[in-house]
Amino acid sequence: QLQLVESGGGLVQPGGSLRLSCAGSPFTLAYYTIGWFRQAPGKEREGVSCISRSDGSTRYVDSVKGRFTISRDNAKNTVYLQMNSLKPEDTGVYYCAADSRHYTCSNYRDGHAYNTWGQGTQVTVSS
């Protein structure tokens, strides 16, 4: 059973940066399409970004384009979400999720496409 552990969340001022990590074990994350989701208080979970299993292509929701970057480090079996120019509306619990069935990010915003989830890490953007 694949396990995912997120880390790197915290409190940051508007305009600041954070890098979230999603570490996988015992299986290799390179064999999975990985998505990042977030859930703000009182709101539905939202798909934020994805990196595909097939060719490493990436997708982003419009609200984070140009500010967030998803990447893999296969040597560390970790997927990252670099978040720059953070805004208060980026506040929420961030989850990574692994999809073993799809080779692309075509369904990246559909939580049902993923079959393994991490426990989440809190990101708070506030002055």
Secondary structure, 3 states (H helix, E strand, C coil): CCEEEEECCEEECCCCCEEEEEEEECCCHHHCEEEEEEECCCCCCEEEEEECCCCCCEEECHHHCCCEEEEEECCCCEEEEEECCCCHHHCEEEEEEEECCCCCCCCCCCHHHCCEECCCEEEEECC
